[in-house]
Amino acid sequence: MSRTENPHLAAQAAGNDRRVLAALSGGVDSAVAAALLVEAGYEVIAISMLLAGTAEGHEGSCCSIDDFQDARRVAEQLDIPYYVLNLKDAFQSRVIDVFSEEYLRGRTPNPCLLCNRDLKFDLLWQRARELDAAYVATGHYARIRYDADTARYQLWRGTDRAKDQSYFLFTLSQAQLARTLFPVGQLTKAQVRDKADALGLRVAHKPESQDICFVPDGNYARFLEQRLSPERFRPGAVVDQTGQQLGSHGGIHRFTIGQRRGLGIGGLAQPVYVSNIDAHTGRVTVGTKDQLQTHGLRAKDVSWVAGDQSQELQAEVKIRYRHPPVPARIVPGPDATATVWFQHTCPGVSPGQAVVFYAGDHVLGGGWIEGGV
């Protein structure tokens, strides 16, 4: 099978394909991505997205004043134009509002997936077209290949498995893959920092930002309680697997599947974990680690980035970003649904998260988890 990395940076840096809109976050990954594009001969336009808009900034978060200053200095050092795109309203409606509503439904959303799908590879692409840019480039640790035998673009894991971000990109279409560049996808994090050092970039040793930029302290419950009216929250009972009440709580937004701490109950013979959240009654069910296990899951809005799939197949699946891939049988269903059967039972299947399918490093597709089976 004939596969090539696409687009090859040096080969494509010619003619009308030279202009690239490069997203600069203020971190080292996007800075090195932009630098590699400049070295390859592209006409690079740098752009930062104003999303959460934290005026003071928080250690480990993004969209701080320091981040924009760092991004601007990188652009100046690379001698490329730099702009800030204000997406605060879109981020509010398409990420934060969805995140909040999902928690109120007893689900555990991943806002980074929404941000990638709806902002970085939608609204950012709209701006790229306005600027007559042929490509959008980001600092994601992922790779794009072109398979000449099938005439399709493919999404692959980043070379650095510890930093791989392909999990967040399974919704990319053929048109998007054809015009997207991941310049650091073939590098390790150490190599990226070494390159930044060699270029003298001020962000070479900048710490990693945390995943949820708009909840810098990680306290999702407090974030929701500060922005939503009290009547939106549904209190209820904490019960065991038989329905016996063990305690009560002030709102299901305080719980996620698999949660062990902060349950508001005590005096039990062994640790228990959240196994089910009923948004209609407010009932939170807990059980032992064995009772948390599931044989599979149901997924909706399934996207087959590797090509439409109607036959069942064996693959590896990730049910959360940091969850190790596990072998499973995937049975595609009607209306972009699928049922996933694990080879061995798995704990903590969380509605609202994504399940992503892999054949080795090749991303086959993914969907949104509806529940366990």
C-alpha positions in Angstrom: 0.0 0.0 0.0 1.4 3.4 -1.0 1.2 6.0 1.8 2.9 9.4 2.0 3.0 12.0 4.7 0.8 14.8 3.5 1.3 17.5 2.8 5.1 17.2 2.7 6.3 20.5 4.1 9.1 21.2 1.5 7.3 19.8 -1.5 4.1 21.7 -1.0 5.7 25.1 -0.2 5.2 26.4 -3.8 2.8 28.5 -5.8 -0.7 29.1 -4.5 -0.1 26.5 -1.8 2.4 28.6 0.1 0.0 30.6 2.4 -0.7 29.0 5.7 -2.8 30.2 8.7 -0.9 29.0 11.7 -2.7 28.9 15.1 -0.4 30.3 17.8 -1.5 29.5 21.4 1.5 31.0 23.1 3.0 27.6 23.9 6.0 25.8 22.5 4.2 23.3 20.3 2.5 25.9 18.1 5.5 28.1 18.1 7.7 25.3 16.7 5.0 24.3 14.2 5.1 27.9 12.8 8.9 27.9 12.8 9.0 24.7 10.8 6.6 26.1 8.3 8.7 29.2 7.8 11.8 27.1 7.4 10.0 25.0 4.7 9.3 28.2 2.7 5.6 28.8 3.5 4.1 32.2 3.7 2.9 32.0 7.3 0.2 34.1 8.9 0.0 33.6 12.7 -3.3 33.9 14.5 -4.3 33.5 18.2 -7.8 32.7 19.2 -9.3 34.7 22.1 -11.5 32.1 23.7 -12.0 32.2 27.5 -10.5 35.6 27.8 -9.0 35.5 31.2 -7.8 39.1 31.8 -5.4 38.3 34.6 -4.4 34.8 33.4 -3.9 31.7 35.6 -0.9 29.5 36.0 -1.3 26.6 33.6 -4.3 28.0 31.7 -4.6 29.4 28.2 -6.0 32.7 26.9 -4.0 34.7 29.5 -2.4 38.0 28.7 1.0 36.2 28.9 0.0 33.7 26.3 -0.9 36.4 23.7 2.3 38.3 24.6 4.4 35.1 24.0 2.6 34.4 20.8 3.2 37.9 19.5 6.9 37.7 20.4 7.3 34.4 18.6 5.6 35.9 15.5 8.0 38.9 15.7 11.0 36.6 16.0 9.9 34.5 13.0 9.1 37.8 11.1 5.5 36.8 10.3 2.3 38.8 10.6 0.3 38.2 13.8 -3.4 38.7 14.5 -5.8 37.9 17.3 -9.2 36.4 16.4 -11.9 37.1 19.0 -14.0 34.0 19.3 -15.3 34.6 22.8 -18.9 34.6 21.8 -18.6 31.4 19.8 -16.6 29.7 22.5 -19.3 30.7 25.0 -22.2 29.3 22.9 -20.5 26.3 21.3 -18.2 25.1 24.1 -19.0 26.5 27.5 -22.8 26.5 27.2 -22.7 22.9 25.8 -20.3 21.9 28.6 -22.7 23.3 31.2 -25.8 21.7 29.8 -24.2 18.3 29.5 -23.2 18.3 33.1 -26.8 19.2 34.1 -27.9 16.1 32.1 -25.6 13.9 34.1 -23.1 13.5 31.4 -19.3 14.2 31.4 -18.4 16.3 28.3 -14.9 16.9 26.9 -14.8 20.6 25.9 -11.5 20.1 24.1 -13.2 17.9 21.5 -15.9 20.6 21.0 -13.2 23.3 20.7 -11.3 21.4 18.1 -14.4 20.5 16.0 -16.3 23.7 16.2 -13.6 26.4 16.5 -10.2 25.3 15.4 -11.4 23.3 12.4 -14.5 25.3 11.6 -14.3 29.0 12.4 -10.6 29.1 12.1 -10.9 27.6 8.6 -13.5 30.2 7.7 -10.9 32.9 8.5 -8.2 31.0 6.5 -10.5 31.1 3.4 -11.0 34.8 3.9 -7.2 35.3 3.9 -6.9 33.0 0.9 -4.8 30.6 2.9 -4.4 27.1 1.4 -3.8 25.4 4.8 -4.5 25.7 8.5 -1.6 24.5 10.7 -1.7 23.7 14.5 0.7 22.3 17.0 -1.3 19.1 17.5 0.7 15.9 18.0 -0.9 13.9 15.2 0.0 13.0 11.6 -1.8 13.1 8.3 -1.0 10.7 5.5 -2.3 10.2 2.0 -3.1 6.7 0.8 -2.7 6.6 -3.0 -4.4 3.2 -3.2 -7.7 4.5 -1.8 -7.2 8.1 -2.7 -8.0 9.1 0.9 -6.3 11.2 3.5 -5.7 9.4 6.8 -5.3 10.5 10.4 -2.5 8.8 12.4 -1.3 9.1 16.0 1.5 11.5 16.7 5.0 9.9 16.9 5.2 10.8 20.6 2.6 8.4 22.1 2.7 10.2 25.4 1.6 13.5 23.7 -0.6 12.1 20.9 -3.7 14.2 20.4 -5.4 12.2 17.6 -8.2 11.4 20.0 -9.5 15.0 19.7 -9.4 14.9 15.9 -11.6 12.0 14.8 -14.3 14.3 13.4 -12.0 15.7 10.7 -13.4 15.3 7.2 -11.5 14.5 4.0 -11.6 18.1 2.9 -10.2 19.3 6.3 -7.4 16.6 6.3 -6.4 17.6 2.8 -5.8 21.2 3.9 -4.4 20.8 7.4 -0.8 20.7 8.6 0.5 19.2 11.8 4.2 20.1 11.6 5.2 18.7 15.0 3.3 15.4 14.6 6.4 13.5 13.7 8.5 14.9 16.6 8.7 14.0 20.3 8.0 16.7 22.9 11.8 16.6 23.7 12.6 17.3 20.1 10.1 20.1 20.0 11.7 21.8 23.0 15.2 21.2 21.5 14.1 22.9 18.3 12.7 25.8 20.2 16.0 26.1 22.2 18.0 26.1 19.0 15.8 28.9 17.6 16.1 30.8 20.8 12.3 30.9 21.3 11.3 32.3 24.6 8.6 29.6 25.0 11.1 26.7 24.8 10.7 25.7 28.4 7.2 27.1 29.0 5.1 24.7 31.2 2.2 22.8 29.7 -1.2 24.3 29.9 -4.0 22.3 31.5 -6.8 20.8 29.5 -9.8 22.9 30.6 -8.8 26.5 30.0 -12.0 28.0 31.4 -11.8 26.1 34.7 -8.2 26.8 35.7 -8.6 25.3 39.2 -10.3 22.1 38.0 -13.4 22.6 40.2 -16.2 22.1 37.6 -19.0 22.1 40.2 -18.0 25.5 41.5 -17.6 26.8 38.0 -21.2 25.8 37.1 -22.6 27.0 40.4 -21.1 30.5 39.8 -22.6 30.9 36.4 -26.0 29.1 36.6 -29.0 29.9 38.7 -29.6 27.6 41.7 -32.9 26.2 40.3 -31.0 24.6 37.4 -29.4 22.1 39.7 -31.1 18.8 40.6 -30.5 17.4 44.1 -31.3 13.9 45.0 -30.3 10.7 46.7 -27.1 8.6 46.6 -28.1 5.0 46.5 -26.4 1.6 46.3 -27.0 -1.0 43.6 -30.2 -2.3 45.4 -31.7 1.2 45.7 -31.0 1.7 49.4 -30.3 5.3 50.2 -26.8 6.0 51.5 -26.9 9.8 51.5 -28.1 12.9 49.6 -26.5 15.5 47.4 -27.1 19.0 46.2 -26.9 18.4 42.4 -25.9 15.8 39.9 -23.4 18.2 38.3 -21.1 17.3 41.2 -20.7 13.8 40.0 -19.1 11.8 37.1 -19.1 8.1 36.3 -16.2 6.4 38.1 -15.9 9.1 40.7 -14.8 7.9 44.1 -14.1 11.0 46.3 -16.5 13.6 47.4 -19.6 11.4 47.4 -20.9 12.6 50.7 -21.2 9.2 52.2 -19.1 7.2 54.7 -18.9 4.2 56.9 -18.9 1.7 54.1 -16.9 -1.6 54.2 -15.2 -0.9 50.9 -14.6 1.9 48.4 -17.5 2.7 46.1 -17.7 4.6 42.8 -20.4 6.4 40.9 -21.9 3.9 38.4 -25.0 5.7 37.2 -26.4 9.3 37.2 -30.2 9.7 36.6 -30.7 13.3 35.4 -34.5 13.0 35.7 -34.7 11.9 39.3 -31.4 13.2 40.6 -30.5 9.7 41.8 -26.8 8.9 41.9 -26.0 5.2 42.1 -22.7 3.9 43.5 -21.2 0.5 43.5 -17.9 -1.4 44.0 -15.2 -1.4 41.4 -16.5 -4.8 40.1 -20.0 -3.3 39.8 -18.6 -0.4 37.8 -17.4 -2.7 35.0 -19.2 -2.7 31.6 -19.1 -5.1 28.7 -19.4 -2.3 26.1 -21.0 0.9 25.1 -23.3 2.6 22.7 -22.1 5.5 20.5 -23.9 8.1 18.4 -22.8 10.6 15.7 -20.1 8.2 14.6 -17.6 9.6 12.1 -15.5 7.2 10.1 -12.5 9.3 9.2 -10.9 6.3 7.5 -13.9 5.7 5.2 -17.5 4.6 5.7 -17.8 1.3 7.6 -20.9 -0.9 7.5 -19.3 -4.2 8.6 -18.3 -5.1 12.1 -14.6 -4.9 12.8 -11.9 -5.6 15.4 -10.0 -2.6 16.6 -8.6 -0.9 19.7 -10.7 1.8 21.3 -10.0 4.7 23.7 -12.9 5.7 25.9 -11.2 8.8 27.3 -8.1 10.8 26.3 -5.8 9.3 28.9 -7.4 5.8 28.8 -5.1 3.2 27.3 -6.5 1.6 24.1 -8.3 -1.7 24.7 -9.3 -4.4 22.1 -12.9 -4.4 21.1 -15.4 -5.4 18.5 -17.2 -2.5 16.8 -20.6 -3.1 15.3 -21.8 -0.2 13.1 -25.5 0.6 13.3 -28.0 2.8 11.5 -28.0 6.6 11.6 -24.3 7.0 12.5 -24.5 4.8 15.6 -22.3 1.9 16.7 -22.1 -0.6 19.5 -18.7 -1.4 21.0 -18.0 -4.7 22.7 -14.9 -4.8 24.8 -12.7 -7.9 24.7 -12.5 -7.5 28.5 -14.8 -5.5 30.7 -13.9 -1.8 31.3 -14.7 0.5 34.1 -16.0 4.0 34.0 -17.8 4.4 30.6 -18.9 8.0 30.8 -21.8 9.4 28.6 -20.7 12.6 26.9 -17.1 11.5 26.3 -15.8 10.3 23.0 -14.8 6.7 22.0 -12.2 6.6 19.3 -11.3 3.6 17.2 -7.7 2.7 16.2 -5.9 0.1 14.0 -2.5 0.5 15.5 -1.6 4.1 15.0 -4.2 4.6 12.3 -7.4 6.4 13.4 -10.5 4.7 12.0 -13.1 6.9 13.5 -15.0 7.6 16.6 -18.3 8.8 18.2 -19.9 10.1 21.3 -20.7 7.8 24.1 -24.4 7.4 25.0 -24.0 4.8 27.7 -22.6 1.4 28.7 -24.0 -2.0 27.8 
